Amino acid sequence: MNFETTLFGLAFGFVMAGYGFWQGRKPYEAMKLPLIPHGVFLFVGLIIMFLMAAHLITLMTGEPFKGRRRF
């Protein structure tokens, strides 16, 4: 992925996590259950943000992430 796609993915993850957090903070309404729980949006958004931030760091430094074992 290029730089612009990575930034778009990071923004998408931020919006998705923000939506999950915002909906999760609303008061509970009886008999109105969401189709997808709001915690799922928050969790998936945070994972997307983490992965895109790691990819952004590798793009900015120019070195691929090699992990602990360096391979």
C-alpha positions in Angstrom: 0.0 0.0 0.0 1.1 3.5 -0.6 1.1 6.4 1.8 -2.3 7.8 0.9 -4.0 4.4 1.2 -2.4 3.9 4.6 -3.6 7.3 5.8 -7.1 6.5 4.6 -7.1 3.2 6.4 -5.9 4.9 9.6 -8.7 7.5 9.3 -11.2 4.8 8.6 -10.1 2.9 11.7 -10.3 6.1 13.8 -13.9 6.8 12.6 -14.9 3.2 13.2 -13.5 3.2 16.7 -15.0 6.6 17.4 -18.4 5.4 16.3 -18.2 2.3 18.5 -17.1 4.4 21.5 -19.8 7.0 20.9 -22.6 4.4 20.5 -21.3 2.5 23.5 -21.6 5.5 25.7 -25.2 6.2 24.9 -27.8 5.1 27.6 -29.3 1.7 27.2 -32.7 1.5 25.6 -34.8 -1.5 26.5 -35.9 -3.8 23.6 -33.7 -1.9 21.0 -30.7 -4.2 20.6 -28.2 -3.4 17.8 -27.6 -5.8 15.0 -23.9 -5.7 15.6 -22.7 -4.8 19.1 -20.9 -1.5 19.4 -17.9 -3.1 21.1 -17.2 -4.9 17.8 -16.9 -1.6 16.0 -14.6 -0.3 18.7 -12.4 -3.4 18.7 -12.1 -3.7 14.9 -11.4 0.0 14.6 -8.6 -0.2 17.1 -7.0 -3.2 15.3 -7.2 -1.3 12.0 -5.6 1.8 13.6 -2.8 -0.3 15.1 -2.0 -2.1 11.9 -2.1 1.1 9.8 0.0 3.0 12.3 2.6 0.2 12.2 2.6 0.3 8.4 2.8 4.1 8.4 6.0 3.8 10.5 7.5 1.4 8.1 6.7 3.7 5.2 8.2 6.7 6.9 11.4 5.0 8.0 12.0 3.0 4.8 12.8 -0.2 6.6 10.3 -3.1 6.8 9.4 -4.4 10.3 11.4 -7.6 10.9 10.1 -8.6 14.3 12.1 -9.9 17.3 14.1 -12.6 15.4 15.1 -10.2 12.6 13.9 -12.3 9.6 
